[in-house]
Amino acid sequence: MSAKPSRPPNKRGTRGGRTKPAKAKQNKAGSKPKQVQNPPRDRLGSPGTRTRKLAAELLRRIDQDGAYANIVVPDALDHSELPERDRKLVTELVYGATRRQRSCDWLVDRYTSTEPDAVVRSFLRVGAYQLAFTDIPPYAAVSATVAATPVKVRPFVNAVLRKLVKEAKPAWPSEAVRLSYPDWIVDRLGADLGDERAMAALETMNAPPPVTRRDDGYVQDLASQWVAATVGAAPGERVLDLCAAPGGKTTAMAQAGADVVALDQRPRRTALIASNVARLHLSDRVSVVAGDGTRPPWPDSTRFDRVLVDAPCSGLGALRRRPDARWRIGPSDVGELAVLQRGLLDAAAGALRPGGRLVFSVCTLTNAETVDIDDWLGADHPELLPAGAEPAGPGGESPWEPVGRGFLLLPQTADTDGMYLLALTKGQP
């Protein structure tokens, strides 16, 4: 729900919130002259104010309504009349303040005695993010944010933000607060990667991701492109993409000439795959199927030359691309997702022909979803042997580091999503 439009402030020196309207002068014909209203002092029509107001509303929807930033931001901008420069600012404010939510809240909460309501909280986050994490001049950040705030809470928001302006470099209480992550994520990655590498990964994932496009124009992170390339799909081969949405790896393999079956469980997600396939004119090479990847909807005798399991995961290697994900995922989800990954791999192993290649990938960095999965595969599926395929990288040099039989890519290594990749070949019976 957006804030109600504000009224112009009272004239200086008046009491009771009302002023007596001046008596209109009569013209010679006896009719009243046309009245021209002065614009409100808060300039709600100014671009700077509109961007802050829209950003705050989107932050409230993400925090209170459970909306996803990557869905509501493009939709809101498509329905706005903001110029490109202001659209970029709204995106930066929403994505940045969502990533830095914990940091922003800690900054402002030191200057509040009561918990702000959801609307006020969203404006405080917009203001705090600008002051602490952007190069926007402080006076512009404060004035535009305060002007966008509902009238009755402007003095409060103004007072808090001005205190932040006067403050020296904050003494953060912990690295988790400074970097704006839940404690459990910092602790988990620190334990699995080592503190130094974990901190570097978390720092990298607080920056906006680079935009990379394939030759066909599809926007896809380089790490995902390298995963698709490792599958090695060739013309005439039958390939299964077991968790295919949104279709980036499916279309990459189809571009290589393979016939791809793209499976995903939810009809809405299969519709997204079909849309991307059609846009790239690959419908003759891709069959989109809705179904449970742990129990594929075809006979047990069906076999594929190659199978890709780009599995659902905690996403702890791609948090900069999904700014709200760090606040939605919990520590118990990691174990639950690892169980799902094993079920998908069981089905994938059964669908692979002897001599075929199975590729498992996840955009996360936890041991439970990477090396532990490899250990389980080695024990439960001894027929799956290392494929000897090292993932590609820029300039012929691989940024991937060997981990057991697989490979790990840290976000800071090549400025990509963090990713784990395991390529295996099914032995002959």
C-alpha positions as CSV (number, residue, x, y, z in Angstrom):
1,M,0.0,0.0,0.0
2,S,1.5,3.4,-1.0
3,A,1.6,6.3,1.4
4,K,-1.2,8.8,1.2
5,P,-0.3,12.0,-0.8
6,S,0.9,14.7,1.5
7,R,-0.5,18.2,1.9
8,P,1.6,21.3,1.7
9,P,3.1,22.3,5.1
10,N,1.4,25.0,7.1
11,K,2.5,28.5,6.6
12,R,5.1,29.7,9.1
13,G,3.6,31.2,12.2
14,T,0.1,29.8,11.8
15,R,-1.6,27.7,14.5
16,G,-4.0,24.8,14.5
17,G,-2.9,23.5,11.1
18,R,-5.3,25.7,9.2
19,T,-5.0,29.1,7.5
20,K,-7.8,31.4,6.6
21,P,-8.2,31.5,2.8
22,A,-7.8,35.0,1.3
23,K,-10.9,36.5,-0.1
24,A,-10.9,36.4,-3.9
25,K,-10.9,39.7,-5.7
26,Q,-13.8,40.4,-8.1
27,N,-12.9,41.4,-11.6
28,K,-14.8,44.0,-13.6
29,A,-17.2,41.5,-15.0
30,G,-18.1,40.4,-11.4
31,S,-16.6,36.9,-11.8
32,K,-13.9,35.4,-9.6
33,P,-10.4,35.2,-11.2
34,K,-8.9,31.7,-11.9
35,Q,-7.0,30.4,-8.9
36,V,-3.5,29.0,-9.4
37,Q,-2.4,26.6,-6.7
38,N,1.2,26.8,-5.6
39,P,3.1,23.5,-5.8
40,P,3.7,21.7,-2.5
41,R,6.9,22.5,-0.8
42,D,7.9,18.8,-0.7
43,R,7.9,18.7,-4.5
44,L,6.4,15.2,-4.8
45,G,6.6,15.6,-8.5
46,S,10.3,16.0,-8.6
47,P,12.3,13.0,-10.1
48,G,14.5,12.7,-7.0
49,T,11.5,12.5,-4.7
50,R,9.6,10.1,-6.9
51,T,12.5,7.7,-7.1
52,R,12.8,7.5,-3.3
53,K,9.0,7.1,-2.8
54,L,8.8,4.3,-5.3
55,A,12.0,2.6,-3.9
56,A,10.5,2.8,-0.3
57,E,7.2,1.3,-1.5
58,L,9.0,-1.6,-3.2
59,L,11.1,-2.3,-0.2
60,R,8.0,-2.4,2.0
61,R,6.4,-4.9,-0.4
62,I,9.5,-7.1,-0.4
63,D,9.8,-7.0,3.4
64,Q,6.2,-7.2,4.4
65,D,4.4,-8.9,1.5
66,G,7.1,-11.4,0.6
67,A,7.5,-10.0,-2.9
68,Y,10.6,-10.8,-4.9
69,A,12.8,-8.0,-5.9
70,N,13.6,-9.3,-9.3
71,I,9.9,-9.5,-10.1
72,V,8.4,-6.3,-8.5
73,V,11.2,-3.9,-9.5
74,P,10.9,-4.5,-13.3
75,D,7.1,-4.6,-13.1
76,A,6.9,-1.3,-11.2
77,L,9.4,0.4,-13.6
78,D,7.5,-0.8,-16.6
79,H,4.4,0.9,-15.2
80,S,6.2,4.1,-14.3
81,E,7.0,7.1,-16.4
82,L,10.5,7.6,-15.0
83,P,13.4,8.3,-17.4
84,E,16.2,5.8,-17.7
85,R,18.5,7.5,-15.2
86,D,15.8,7.5,-12.5
87,R,14.9,3.9,-13.3
88,K,18.5,2.9,-12.7
89,L,18.5,4.8,-9.4
90,V,15.3,3.0,-8.2
91,T,16.9,-0.4,-9.0
92,E,20.0,0.5,-7.2
93,L,18.1,1.8,-4.1
94,V,15.9,-1.3,-3.9
95,Y,18.5,-3.9,-4.7
96,G,21.1,-2.2,-2.6
97,A,19.0,-1.5,0.5
98,T,17.6,-5.1,0.3
99,R,21.1,-6.5,0.3
100,R,22.3,-4.1,3.0
101,Q,19.1,-4.4,5.1
102,R,20.8,-5.5,8.3
103,S,23.5,-2.9,8.0
104,C,20.9,-0.1,7.4
105,D,18.7,-1.2,10.2
106,W,21.6,-1.3,12.7
107,L,22.7,2.2,11.6
108,V,19.3,3.8,12.2
109,D,18.1,1.7,15.2
110,R,20.7,3.4,17.4
111,Y,18.8,6.6,17.0
112,T,15.3,5.3,17.5
113,S,13.6,4.5,20.8
114,T,10.6,2.6,19.3
115,E,10.3,0.2,16.5
116,P,9.3,2.1,13.3
117,D,6.3,0.8,11.4
118,A,6.8,-0.8,8.0
119,V,6.4,2.4,6.0
120,V,8.8,4.4,8.1
121,R,11.3,1.6,8.2
122,S,11.3,1.5,4.4
123,F,12.1,5.2,4.1
124,L,14.8,4.9,6.8
125,R,16.4,2.1,4.8
126,V,16.4,4.1,1.6
127,G,18.0,7.1,3.4
128,A,20.6,5.0,5.3
129,Y,21.6,3.1,2.2
130,Q,22.3,6.3,0.3
131,L,24.3,7.8,3.1
132,A,26.4,4.7,3.9
133,F,26.8,2.9,0.7
134,T,26.5,5.4,-2.3
135,D,28.3,8.5,-3.5
136,I,25.0,10.5,-3.5
137,P,25.7,13.8,-1.7
138,P,24.3,13.6,1.8
139,Y,22.2,16.8,1.5
140,A,20.5,15.4,-1.6
141,A,20.0,12.0,-0.1
142,V,18.4,13.4,3.0
143,S,16.2,16.1,1.4
144,A,14.8,13.9,-1.4
145,T,14.1,11.0,1.0
146,V,12.4,13.2,3.6
147,A,10.4,15.0,0.9
148,A,9.1,11.6,-0.2
149,T,8.1,10.5,3.3
150,P,4.5,10.9,4.6
151,V,4.1,14.3,6.2
152,K,3.4,13.2,9.8
153,V,6.7,11.2,10.1
154,R,9.0,13.6,8.2
155,P,10.4,15.2,11.3
156,F,11.4,11.8,12.7
157,V,12.9,10.5,9.5
158,N,14.7,13.8,9.0
159,A,16.2,13.7,12.5
160,V,17.5,10.2,12.2
161,L,19.1,10.7,8.8
162,R,20.7,13.9,9.9
163,K,22.3,12.1,12.8
164,L,23.7,9.6,10.4
165,V,25.2,12.4,8.3
166,K,27.0,13.8,11.3
167,E,28.3,10.4,12.4
168,A,31.9,9.3,11.8
169,K,32.7,5.9,10.4
170,P,30.5,3.4,12.3
171,A,32.0,0.9,14.6
172,W,30.2,-2.2,13.3
173,P,29.4,-4.8,16.1
174,S,30.3,-7.8,13.9
175,E,31.3,-8.7,10.3
176,A,27.9,-10.2,9.8
177,V,26.3,-6.8,10.5
178,R,28.8,-4.9,8.5
179,L,28.4,-7.2,5.5
180,S,24.6,-7.5,6.1
181,Y,24.2,-11.2,6.2
182,P,22.4,-13.5,8.8
183,D,24.9,-14.8,11.3
184,W,24.4,-18.4,10.2
185,I,25.5,-17.7,6.6
186,V,28.7,-16.1,7.7
187,D,29.4,-18.9,10.2
188,R,28.5,-21.6,7.7
189,L,30.7,-20.3,4.8
190,G,33.5,-19.5,7.2
191,A,33.5,-23.1,8.4
192,D,33.3,-24.6,4.9
193,L,35.6,-22.3,3.0
194,G,37.8,-20.8,5.7
195,D,37.3,-17.3,7.1
196,E,39.4,-15.4,4.6
197,R,37.8,-16.9,1.5
198,A,34.4,-16.7,2.9
199,M,34.7,-13.0,3.7
200,A,36.0,-12.3,0.2
201,A,33.0,-14.2,-1.3
202,L,30.5,-12.3,0.9
203,E,32.1,-9.0,0.0
204,T,31.9,-9.8,-3.7
205,M,28.2,-10.8,-3.4
206,N,27.3,-7.4,-2.0
207,A,28.2,-5.7,-5.3
208,P,25.8,-5.7,-8.3
209,P,26.6,-8.6,-10.7
210,P,28.1,-7.9,-14.1
211,V,25.7,-8.4,-17.1
212,T,27.0,-10.9,-19.7
213,R,25.3,-11.9,-22.9
214,R,25.8,-15.0,-25.1
215,D,26.2,-14.6,-28.8
216,D,22.4,-15.2,-29.2
217,G,21.7,-12.3,-26.9
218,Y,20.5,-14.3,-23.9
219,V,21.7,-12.8,-20.6
220,Q,23.4,-15.5,-18.6
221,D,26.2,-15.4,-16.0
222,L,29.5,-16.8,-17.2
223,A,29.6,-19.5,-14.6
224,S,26.3,-20.9,-15.9
225,Q,27.6,-20.7,-19.5
226,W,30.6,-22.8,-18.4
227,V,28.4,-25.4,-16.8
228,A,26.3,-25.8,-20.0
229,A,29.5,-26.1,-22.0
230,T,30.8,-28.8,-19.7
231,V,27.8,-31.0,-20.5
232,G,29.3,-31.2,-24.0
233,A,26.0,-31.6,-25.8
234,A,26.6,-32.4,-29.5
235,P,24.4,-32.4,-32.6
236,G,22.1,-35.4,-32.7
237,E,22.5,-36.3,-29.0
238,R,19.5,-36.6,-26.7
239,V,20.0,-34.5,-23.6
240,L,17.9,-34.2,-20.4
241,D,17.9,-31.0,-18.4
242,L,16.3,-32.2,-15.2
243,C,15.7,-28.9,-13.5
244,A,15.6,-26.6,-16.5
245,A,13.9,-23.3,-15.6
246,P,14.3,-20.6,-16.7
247,G,15.9,-22.3,-19.7
248,G,19.3,-20.7,-20.0
249,K,21.3,-23.9,-20.0
250,T,18.6,-25.7,-22.0
251,T,18.8,-23.2,-24.8
252,A,22.7,-23.2,-24.7
253,M,22.7,-27.0,-25.2
254,A,20.1,-26.8,-28.0
255,Q,22.2,-24.1,-29.7
256,A,24.9,-26.7,-29.8
257,G,22.6,-28.9,-31.9
258,A,21.4,-31.3,-29.3
259,D,17.7,-32.4,-28.9
260,V,16.9,-31.4,-25.3
261,V,14.1,-32.5,-23.0
262,A,13.6,-29.6,-20.5
263,L,11.8,-30.7,-17.3
264,D,10.6,-28.6,-14.4
265,Q,8.0,-29.2,-11.8
266,R,5.9,-26.1,-11.8
267,P,3.8,-25.1,-14.9
268,R,4.7,-21.4,-14.4
269,R,8.3,-22.3,-14.7
270,T,7.9,-24.5,-17.7
271,A,6.0,-21.7,-19.3
272,L,9.1,-19.5,-18.8
273,I,11.3,-22.1,-20.4
274,A,9.0,-22.4,-23.4
275,S,9.0,-18.6,-23.7
276,N,12.8,-18.4,-23.8
277,V,13.0,-21.4,-26.2
278,A,10.5,-19.7,-28.6
279,R,12.2,-16.4,-28.4
280,L,15.5,-18.0,-29.5
281,H,13.7,-20.0,-32.3
282,L,14.7,-23.4,-30.8
283,S,11.3,-25.0,-30.4
284,D,12.2,-27.7,-32.9
285,R,15.1,-28.9,-30.7
286,V,13.5,-28.5,-27.2
287,S,10.6,-30.4,-25.6
288,V,9.4,-28.7,-22.5
289,V,7.8,-31.1,-19.9
290,A,6.2,-30.4,-16.5
291,G,7.0,-33.1,-14.0
292,D,8.8,-34.1,-10.8
293,G,12.5,-34.6,-11.5
294,T,12.8,-37.3,-8.8
295,R,10.1,-39.3,-10.7
296,P,10.3,-38.3,-14.3
297,P,7.1,-38.8,-16.3
298,W,8.4,-41.4,-18.8
299,P,9.1,-45.1,-18.9
300,D,12.0,-46.4,-16.8
301,S,13.7,-47.7,-19.9
302,T,14.1,-44.2,-21.4
303,R,17.8,-43.3,-21.7
304,F,19.7,-40.1,-22.6
305,D,23.2,-39.4,-23.9
306,R,23.7,-36.6,-21.4
307,V,21.9,-35.4,-18.3
308,L,22.3,-32.1,-16.5
309,V,21.1,-31.7,-12.9
310,D,21.3,-28.0,-12.2
311,A,19.7,-28.6,-8.9
312,P,17.7,-26.4,-6.5
313,C,20.0,-25.3,-3.8
314,S,20.5,-22.7,-1.1
315,G,21.9,-20.3,-3.6
316,L,24.7,-19.0,-1.3
317,G,27.0,-18.5,-4.2
318,A,24.6,-16.3,-6.2
319,L,23.3,-13.9,-3.5
320,R,24.2,-10.7,-5.3
321,R,21.9,-11.7,-8.2
322,R,19.0,-12.4,-5.7
323,P,19.2,-9.6,-3.2
324,D,16.4,-10.9,-0.9
325,A,17.5,-14.5,-0.9
326,R,19.8,-14.1,2.1
327,W,16.8,-13.2,4.2
328,R,14.6,-16.0,3.0
329,I,16.9,-19.0,3.3
330,G,17.4,-20.7,6.7
331,P,20.0,-23.1,8.0
332,S,17.6,-26.0,8.0
333,D,17.0,-25.5,4.3
334,V,20.5,-26.6,3.4
335,G,20.0,-30.1,4.7
336,E,16.5,-30.4,3.1
337,L,17.8,-29.3,-0.3
338,A,20.7,-31.8,-0.1
339,V,18.1,-34.5,0.3
340,L,16.3,-33.3,-2.8
341,Q,19.5,-33.1,-4.7
342,R,20.2,-36.8,-3.9
343,G,16.7,-37.7,-5.2
344,L,17.3,-35.9,-8.4
345,L,20.7,-37.5,-8.9
346,D,19.2,-41.0,-8.3
347,A,16.7,-40.3,-11.1
348,A,19.4,-38.8,-13.4
349,A,21.7,-41.8,-12.9
350,G,18.8,-44.1,-14.0
351,A,18.0,-42.0,-17.1
352,L,21.6,-42.0,-18.3
353,R,22.8,-44.5,-20.9
354,P,26.0,-46.4,-20.3
355,G,28.9,-44.3,-21.5
356,G,26.8,-41.1,-21.1
357,R,27.8,-38.0,-19.1
358,L,26.1,-36.7,-16.0
359,V,26.7,-33.1,-14.9
360,F,25.7,-31.9,-11.4
361,S,25.8,-28.2,-10.6
362,V,24.6,-25.9,-7.8
363,C,25.1,-22.2,-7.3
364,T,26.1,-22.6,-3.7
365,L,29.3,-23.0,-1.6
366,T,28.2,-25.2,1.3
367,N,29.9,-28.6,1.8
368,A,26.6,-30.2,2.4
369,E,25.5,-29.4,-1.2
370,T,28.8,-29.9,-2.9
371,V,31.6,-32.3,-1.7
372,D,29.2,-34.2,0.6
373,I,27.0,-34.9,-2.4
374,D,30.1,-36.2,-4.3
375,D,30.9,-38.5,-1.4
376,W,27.4,-39.8,-1.4
377,L,27.5,-40.4,-5.1
378,G,30.7,-42.3,-4.8
379,A,29.2,-44.7,-2.2
380,D,25.7,-45.1,-3.7
381,H,26.5,-44.9,-7.4
382,P,29.8,-46.5,-8.0
383,E,28.9,-46.9,-11.7
384,L,29.4,-43.1,-12.0
385,L,33.1,-42.4,-12.7
386,P,35.0,-39.0,-13.1
387,A,34.5,-37.7,-16.6
388,G,37.9,-36.0,-16.7
389,A,36.2,-32.8,-17.9
390,E,37.7,-29.6,-16.5
391,P,35.2,-26.6,-16.8
392,A,36.0,-23.9,-19.2
393,G,37.1,-20.4,-18.2
394,P,38.1,-17.1,-19.8
395,G,41.1,-17.0,-22.1
396,G,41.6,-20.7,-21.8
397,E,42.5,-20.5,-18.2
398,S,40.2,-22.2,-15.7
399,P,39.2,-20.2,-12.6
400,W,37.7,-23.4,-11.1
401,E,39.6,-25.1,-8.3
402,P,39.5,-28.9,-7.9
403,V,37.5,-30.1,-4.9
404,G,37.3,-33.9,-4.6
405,R,36.1,-35.2,-8.0
406,G,34.4,-31.8,-8.8
407,F,35.3,-28.2,-9.1
408,L,34.4,-25.1,-7.1
409,L,34.2,-21.5,-8.5
410,L,34.3,-18.7,-5.9
411,P,32.5,-15.4,-6.8
412,Q,35.7,-13.4,-6.2
413,T,37.8,-15.5,-8.5
414,A,36.2,-14.6,-11.9
415,D,33.5,-12.0,-10.8
416,T,30.8,-14.6,-11.5
417,D,28.3,-16.5,-9.4
418,G,29.8,-19.0,-7.0
419,M,29.3,-22.5,-8.4
420,Y,30.1,-26.1,-7.9
421,L,30.3,-28.6,-10.8
422,L,30.7,-32.3,-10.9
423,A,31.0,-34.2,-14.3
424,L,30.7,-38.0,-14.3
425,T,30.5,-40.8,-16.8
426,K,28.3,-43.9,-16.5
427,G,30.4,-47.0,-16.7
428,Q,29.5,-49.9,-19.0
429,P,27.4,-52.6,-17.4
